[in-house]
């Protein structure tokens, strides 16, 4: 019985001994991170997506990064993102040539800056996603757009902070 308890205690400590943790590490000895308002490239005509991308990036930082999310002007590290492309496409049509489904495409880039030094902490990363939806009640372009933006934001944050932990 005593051996079983000792083994259980040892098994409980094993993940801590391996250095396992949830989320991404703390890069460049930083103590805070901020997300600047996303910008839109000059070739992207769709307006109003920048706040959606900014919100999605902020949520991704809060979900994945082990640093407090603060205002960009107070942060040690700053995420700067640009919406590069937003497109729509037709999809499957029925025998009467009526559109049954469609999709949206989102592409964005992001860089991680050390606000203390004013330098980038690596090359910009790019993420993109197609998100489809059926043209029937309950499905909408807005829902597909939000899914694509969330996926792109998570991918950007994971790529930016990958291997930057100490």
Beta strands, then each sheet from edge to edge (+ up, - down):
strand 1: 32-35
strand 2: 39-40
strand 3: 68-69
strand 4: 77-90
strand 5: 101-114
strand 6: 119-120
strand 7: 125-134
sheet 1: 2+ 4+ 1+ 3+
sheet 2: 2+ 4+ 5- 6+
sheet 3: 2+ 4+ 5- 7+
end
